[in-house]
Amino acid sequence: MITPPALIGPPGPTELILILVIIMIFFGVGKLPEVGKALGSSIKAFKEAQKPDALDVTPATTDLEVTETEAETVTTS
C-alpha cells in the first residue's frame, strides 16, 4: 500500500544523510561554509523583515495646546 504524500512524516536519519551527500556533491566541500553563511544571513534577514516596525506613525495630539483666542479665531472664520 502506498502512503499518500500528506501522511508522510519528517525525514529520518537516512534521508537527511542522503540529502547532505547530494548537497556536498552539488556544491562541493569547499563551498559548503559559504553556502551555510549565505543561508544563515538570508534566514536572519527574513526574521528581521517579519518584525513589526518600531516607528510610531500615530499623530501626537496630546502635545497640541489651543489657546482661547486661537479657538475663537478658528470658530469665527
QUIJO-V404181 format. One line per field, one symbol per residue. phi: phi as a letter, one per 30 degrees, with the letter a starting at -180 (. if undefined). psi: psi as a letter, one per 20 degrees, with the letter a starting at -180 (. if undefined). A space follows every 50 residues. Layout:
# QUIJO-V404181
phi = ???
psi = ???
This chain:
# QUIJO-V404181
phi = .cddedcdddddddddddddddddddcidddedddddddddddddddddd dddddccddccdddbcddddddddddd
psi = pppqhhjpaqqahghgggggggghgghqhhighggggggghggghghhhi qqqipojqqniiippprhhhghghhi.
